[in-house]
Each structure stands twice: as C-alpha cells, then as structure tokens.
Amino acid sequence: MFVITYQKIFLTLSAVFVAVGLGFIVAFGLTPGIDFTGGSALGLSFADVRPETTVLKERADNVGFSDALIQTVGDKGISVKTRDLTDAERAYLIAALTDDGREVATQESFTTIGPSVGSELKRKAILSIVLVLISIICFVAYAFRKVSTPVSSWKYGLAVIIALAHDIIIPAGVFALLGHLIGAEVDTLFVVALLTTLALSVSDTIVVFDRVRENLPLMKGASFSSVVGESLSQTFARSINTSLVVLVMVVALALFGPSSTRLFATVLAIGMFFGTYSSIFLASPLLVLMAGKGK
C-alpha cells in the first residue's frame, strides 16, 4: 500500500498541518462567544429589504455597540450578539439598527446569558471533550487487549489519541484564523462539531486497526508493515466512500445552509476531511513506526 511505502511523507504532512494549526491558535487565539462569556443575543427580521451587514455594523458602532457581532439569518433576518443589555439598551440598539425606526423590523428573539452560566458552559464543554477522549482510550485499550505482537496494545491507543489530537488542533486553528479575519466566535456548536469529528475519526481508525488485528494471524510470516498495508487496502475504499458521502452533505450545508449553522458546518467539514486523512495517512503509519524497523 502506497500509504505505508511513503509513510514519512504523510507523517511529515500531518506534522506541518498541526504546526500551522497551533501557530494560528497561538497567534490569534480562539474568541469565545456569549455562550461562554455571557451576553445578549438579539434576533430581528426586517419587513422590507434588509440592510447590508456593513451598514448595520456601522449603525451599531455609532451608538456605542462596537463589540456587536452581526450575522444574517435567512433572507431578511439578522442575529446580533453583544454585551448584556438592559431593556432600555435593547430598545436603543433596535432603533439604531432600523435607522431610528425608519425601517420596519420585528424582534424575533432575545436571549441573555449571565457570566456564571457562560463559565459553567465553558467548563462543561471542556469536560465533555476530555471525557470523550478518556472513553476512547479505555475502549481501544479493551478492544485490543489481546494484541501484543509486534506492537503492544497500548500503542494502538496512543496512535488513536495522536490522530484525534491532530483532528482537533487543525479545525481549531482554522477557526482561530476565521476569528481573526471575520470575527468568528467559539460557541456550543463549535464544541459539537469537534465532538462529532472525534466520533467519525475514531470510527474510521478503529475499522483499520480492527482489520490489522484480524490479519495478523492470517498473515503469519509477513512483516508488520505488510499487514498494515494490506489492511489499509481492504478498508481504503470503505473509509473514503463513507466519509465522502457525509462530507458532500456537510459542505453543501456550509455553502447553502443558514448563516446560523454555516460556521458549524465549516468546522465539521474541515474536521471530517482531516479526520479521514488521519485515520488512513497518520494512525496506520504511526503503528508501523512504533513497531520499529524490520517489523
């Protein structure tokens, strides 16, 4: 299998992807949304033509709401996320966005999240990711408990965790870049996208590793790299086709779906792409590398 033949190239590419992702995170950081910091979310629907986002942003800036994040929703709606608003400030902001009432707009929703609630959501989001990673480690350790030659069972788990770290860092890095360029904020949908990415990625990786486990007794005398290469050949089409079908739908959602879920779909699409990449081009070569030369 060419993946094993050129494993150094694919491992190097993965290292470059991760380094770039970490670079974006360090340089720009991840901007938390009101889900984690607290604040207000206002939904408006214009009766006639909706003003351009740049115009709405300028109106908000002119009345002291420079921190407001304005996104379009559907054909005539907008979502405004800003600091915690009082009733008077909300009315003032709506008046500003509708050009002092000269444009007709209906308030569709208004939600306020306190700082304590946002802090609790942040803690639970981090905890959920950690618990998922621990659960995956435990599952892999149990599933491959009887595999010890030529690679110890715990190394299968290590390869999975390295691949999952790869799958989290890269979309997080892209999101940090988007936050710098267009003001994208990390919210609960971002966490859901990462968790979904982890689930899909580990599923593909386990399929390959399970085939390696099945082929080890069937290919006695063959080198471990040959066993892994054959296992990849047997599962390659399945992994690509399955991921491609889902990826097409997610990309369509990112391009043509509502703006409220566009960033979520974008993160999920990036995570799925690199998750599929890691299950084939990273996790398996790592196993061969861990086996050492001559295996």
C-alpha positions as a printed NumPy array, in Angstrom:
array([[  0.   ,   0.   ,   0.   ],
       [  1.431,   3.374,  -1.029],
       [  0.471,   4.918,   2.337],
       [  2.979,   2.688,   4.126],
       [  5.587,   2.988,   1.351],
       [  5.553,   6.783,   1.64 ],
       [  4.754,   6.96 ,   5.346],
       [  7.428,   9.57 ,   6.076],
       [  5.825,  11.969,   3.615],
       [  2.358,  11.593,   5.145],
       [  3.663,  11.834,   8.709],
       [  5.544,  14.999,   7.762],
       [  2.419,  16.484,   6.179],
       [  0.458,  15.782,   9.363],
       [  3.158,  17.447,  11.446],
       [  3.031,  20.509,   9.172],
       [ -0.776,  20.693,   9.393],
       [ -0.656,  20.517,  13.197],
       [  2.147,  23.091,  13.398],
       [  0.178,  25.526,  11.23 ],
       [ -2.96 ,  24.956,  13.321],
       [ -1.087,  25.558,  16.569],
       [  0.518,  28.634,  15.028],
       [ -2.893,  30.136,  14.247],
       [ -4.165,  29.335,  17.753],
       [ -1.127,  30.924,  19.411],
       [ -1.099,  33.933,  17.081],
       [ -4.81 ,  34.744,  17.039],
       [ -6.371,  32.738,  19.869],
       [ -9.934,  31.435,  19.968],
       [-12.566,  34.108,  20.517],
       [-15.251,  32.851,  22.943],
       [-18.84 ,  33.736,  22.112],
       [-21.581,  34.767,  24.521],
       [-22.287,  31.077,  25.204],
       [-19.088,  31.081,  27.263],
       [-18.584,  34.717,  28.253],
       [-22.176,  35.805,  28.843],
       [-24.077,  38.491,  26.936],
       [-27.202,  39.049,  24.881],
       [-28.385,  37.641,  21.564],
       [-30.999,  39.628,  19.639],
       [-32.877,  38.364,  16.583],
       [-34.561,  40.816,  14.204],
       [-36.498,  40.331,  10.974],
       [-36.843,  43.229,   8.524],
       [-40.185,  43.7  ,   6.783],
       [-38.659,  45.067,   3.59 ],
       [-35.123,  44.932,   2.241],
       [-32.53 ,  44.006,   4.847],
       [-29.612,  46.467,   5.019],
       [-26.121,  45.224,   4.288],
       [-24.195,  43.802,   7.232],
       [-21.561,  46.547,   6.915],
       [-24.292,  49.198,   7.194],
       [-25.801,  47.523,  10.263],
       [-22.374,  47.215,  11.865],
       [-21.691,  50.902,  11.279],
       [-25.021,  51.835,  12.863],
       [-24.237,  49.731,  15.926],
       [-20.742,  51.218,  16.222],
       [-22.096,  54.759,  16.043],
       [-24.247,  54.244,  19.163],
       [-21.601,  52.544,  21.283],
       [-22.084,  48.874,  20.431],
       [-18.74 ,  48.335,  18.731],
       [-18.494,  44.829,  20.237],
       [-21.677,  43.68 ,  18.469],
       [-21.362,  40.67 ,  16.16 ],
       [-23.991,  40.866,  13.409],
       [-24.844,  37.899,  11.202],
       [-27.538,  37.431,   8.585],
       [-30.289,  34.855,   9.132],
       [-32.378,  33.731,   6.181],
       [-33.472,  36.337,   3.628],
       [-34.459,  39.183,   5.934],
       [-33.303,  38.32 ,   9.446],
       [-30.217,  39.185,  11.466],
       [-28.648,  37.902,  14.664],
       [-26.893,  40.384,  16.933],
       [-24.623,  39.189,  19.738],
       [-23.288,  41.755,  22.156],
       [-22.746,  42.506,  25.825],
       [-25.506,  42.047,  28.38 ],
       [-28.286,  44.503,  27.509],
       [-30.896,  46.184,  29.669],
       [-34.386,  46.73 ,  28.241],
       [-33.53 ,  50.37 ,  27.513],
       [-30.272,  49.437,  25.749],
       [-32.073,  46.797,  23.698],
       [-34.644,  49.347,  22.508],
       [-31.837,  51.824,  21.757],
       [-29.934,  49.231,  19.723],
       [-33.031,  48.194,  17.761],
       [-33.724,  51.836,  16.944],
       [-30.168,  52.286,  15.72 ],
       [-30.259,  49.164,  13.568],
       [-33.553,  50.248,  11.976],
       [-32.241,  53.763,  11.25 ],
       [-34.187,  55.357,  14.102],
       [-37.348,  53.449,  13.225],
       [-37.452,  54.392,   9.545],
       [-37.148,  50.686,   8.669],
       [-39.71 ,  48.197,   9.972],
       [-38.227,  45.26 ,  11.884],
       [-39.77 ,  42.677,  14.189],
       [-37.949,  41.292,  17.204],
       [-37.917,  37.517,  16.741],
       [-35.901,  36.557,  19.815],
       [-33.898,  37.921,  22.707],
       [-31.714,  35.82 ,  24.982],
       [-29.385,  36.814,  27.799],
       [-26.733,  34.519,  29.259],
       [-25.128,  35.555,  32.532],
       [-21.363,  35.3  ,  33.121],
       [-21.792,  32.477,  35.635],
       [-23.848,  30.428,  33.169],
       [-21.284,  31.084,  30.431],
       [-18.461,  29.96 ,  32.719],
       [-20.375,  26.792,  33.567],
       [-20.954,  26.06 ,  29.87 ],
       [-17.241,  26.519,  29.181],
       [-16.326,  24.116,  31.97 ],
       [-18.798,  21.509,  30.742],
       [-17.609,  21.884,  27.135],
       [-14.006,  21.206,  28.131],
       [-15.085,  18.372,  30.416],
       [-17.126,  16.738,  27.637],
       [-14.127,  16.695,  25.278],
       [-11.86 ,  15.275,  27.99 ],
       [-14.385,  12.574,  28.898],
       [-14.774,  11.602,  25.249],
       [-11.007,  11.238,  24.875],
       [-10.763,   9.141,  28.054],
       [-13.648,   6.943,  26.913],
       [-11.943,   6.371,  23.58 ],
       [ -8.682,   5.41 ,  25.284],
       [-10.499,   2.92 ,  27.509],
       [-12.388,   1.426,  24.569],
       [ -9.273,   0.976,  22.433],
       [ -7.321,  -0.484,  25.365],
       [-10.108,  -3.024,  25.942],
       [-10.707,  -3.845,  22.271],
       [ -7.025,  -4.541,  21.599],
       [ -6.167,  -6.049,  24.983],
       [ -5.16 ,  -9.395,  23.415],
       [ -2.919,  -7.822,  20.772],
       [  0.683,  -7.597,  21.94 ],
       [  2.846,  -8.628,  18.975],
       [  4.639,  -6.925,  17.331],
       [  3.017,  -3.75 ,  18.693],
       [  1.771,  -3.576,  22.281],
       [ -1.942,  -2.962,  22.724],
       [ -1.411,   0.381,  24.459],
       [  0.362,   1.682,  21.335],
       [ -2.849,   1.283,  19.361],
       [ -4.48 ,   3.615,  21.855],
       [ -1.554,   6.033,  21.648],
       [ -1.829,   6.15 ,  17.853],
       [ -5.564,   6.866,  18.148],
       [ -5.013,   9.702,  20.618],
       [ -2.311,  11.301,  18.457],
       [ -4.661,  11.111,  15.473],
       [ -7.51 ,  12.664,  17.49 ],
       [ -5.273,  15.484,  18.712],
       [ -4.426,  16.096,  15.047],
       [ -8.164,  16.2  ,  14.233],
       [ -8.926,  18.754,  16.975],
       [ -5.962,  21.09 ,  16.533],
       [ -6.359,  21.649,  12.791],
       [-10.031,  22.785,  12.736],
       [ -9.424,  24.791,  15.915],
       [ -6.524,  26.523,  14.167],
       [ -8.663,  27.288,  11.122],
       [-11.368,  28.677,  13.417],
       [ -8.785,  30.886,  15.134],
       [ -7.876,  32.258,  11.7  ],
       [-11.562,  32.817,  10.866],
       [-11.968,  34.595,  14.194],
       [ -9.139,  36.945,  13.23 ],
       [-10.462,  37.544,   9.696],
       [-14.251,  37.65 ,  10.122],
       [-14.79 ,  37.662,  13.891],
       [-15.928,  34.021,  14.183],
       [-16.633,  33.132,  17.817],
       [-16.401,  29.806,  19.6  ],
       [-19.814,  28.654,  20.794],
       [-21.508,  25.413,  21.778],
       [-21.973,  24.468,  18.106],
       [-18.192,  24.602,  17.711],
       [-17.832,  22.101,  20.557],
       [-20.498,  19.876,  18.974],
       [-18.574,  19.985,  15.678],
       [-15.355,  18.897,  17.427],
       [-17.104,  16.046,  19.266],
       [-18.709,  14.879,  16.02 ],
       [-15.314,  14.993,  14.332],
       [-13.817,  12.849,  17.091],
       [-16.587,  10.271,  16.739],
       [-16.268,   9.979,  12.967],
       [-12.478,   9.921,  13.047],
       [-12.147,   7.242,  15.71 ],
       [-14.721,   5.129,  13.876],
       [-12.593,   5.09 ,  10.708],
       [ -9.392,   4.465,  12.649],
       [-10.86 ,   1.55 ,  14.618],
       [-12.056,  -0.069,  11.385],
       [ -8.487,  -0.072,  10.033],
       [ -6.935,  -1.226,  13.314],
       [ -9.506,  -3.987,  13.685],
       [ -8.616,  -5.271,  10.223],
       [ -4.939,  -5.228,  11.25 ],
       [ -5.825,  -7.34 ,  14.28 ],
       [ -7.726,  -9.811,  12.088],
       [ -4.938, -10.057,   9.503],
       [ -2.099, -10.629,  11.968],
       [ -2.857, -14.361,  12.492],
       [ -3.813, -14.779,   8.821],
       [ -0.556, -13.337,   7.505],
       [  1.958, -15.118,   9.719],
       [  5.48 , -14.598,   8.477],
       [  4.672, -11.309,   6.763],
       [  6.192,  -8.098,   8.069],
       [  4.014,  -5.875,  10.222],
       [  4.235,  -3.102,   7.624],
       [  2.861,  -5.537,   5.023],
       [ -0.02 ,  -6.484,   7.327],
       [ -0.902,  -2.828,   7.918],
       [ -0.589,  -2.058,   4.203],
       [ -2.893,  -4.95 ,   3.291],
       [ -5.387,  -3.898,   5.967],
       [ -5.422,  -0.373,   4.574],
       [ -6.   ,  -1.707,   1.065],
       [ -9.004,  -3.676,   2.296],
       [-10.6  ,  -0.73 ,   4.101],
       [ -9.438,   2.2  ,   1.941],
       [-12.472,   2.345,  -0.356],
       [-14.897,   1.966,   2.542],
       [-13.317,   4.83 ,   4.52 ],
       [-13.124,   7.195,   1.551],
       [-16.626,   6.491,   0.233],
       [-18.311,   6.743,   3.647],
       [-16.561,   9.991,   4.53 ],
       [-17.092,  11.461,   1.065],
       [-20.865,  10.995,   1.198],
       [-21.13 ,  12.739,   4.571],
       [-18.588,  15.401,   3.574],
       [-20.596,  16.374,   0.488],
       [-23.678,  16.969,   2.628],
       [-21.739,  18.983,   5.211],
       [-20.063,  21.122,   2.542],
       [-23.483,  21.776,   0.979],
       [-24.741,  22.894,   4.402],
       [-21.722,  25.179,   4.793],
       [-22.238,  26.752,   1.367],
       [-26.013,  26.938,   1.101],
       [-27.309,  26.466,   4.639],
       [-28.479,  29.176,   7.035],
       [-25.814,  31.533,   8.345],
       [-26.539,  30.445,  11.914],
       [-25.071,  26.988,  11.215],
       [-22.586,  27.918,   8.476],
       [-19.542,  28.123,  10.743],
       [-20.584,  24.908,  12.483],
       [-20.773,  23.125,   9.118],
       [-17.443,  24.628,   8.072],
       [-15.682,  23.346,  11.199],
       [-17.336,  19.956,  10.783],
       [-16.297,  19.744,   7.113],
       [-12.681,  20.593,   7.947],
       [-12.691,  18.161,  10.865],
       [-14.157,  15.362,   8.746],
       [-11.624,  15.888,   5.957],
       [ -8.639,  15.784,   8.278],
       [-10.264,  13.062,  10.393],
       [-10.437,  10.821,   7.341],
       [ -6.891,  11.818,   6.458],
       [ -5.613,  10.939,   9.929],
       [ -7.321,   7.539,  10.071],
       [ -5.633,   6.49 ,   6.829],
       [ -2.479,   8.541,   6.445],
       [ -1.477,   9.162,  10.076],
       [ -2.698,   6.492,  12.513],
       [ -1.624,   3.489,  10.417],
       [  1.867,   4.803,   9.551],
       [  2.275,   5.603,  13.267],
       [  1.635,   1.937,  14.088],
       [  4.342,   0.868,  11.655],
       [  6.703,   3.469,  13.087],
       [  6.024,   2.201,  16.625],
       [  6.783,  -1.369,  15.527],
       [ 10.296,  -0.328,  14.575],
       [ 12.497,  -1.29 ,  11.658],
       [ 12.326,  -4.785,  10.319],
       [  8.836,  -5.411,  11.648]])
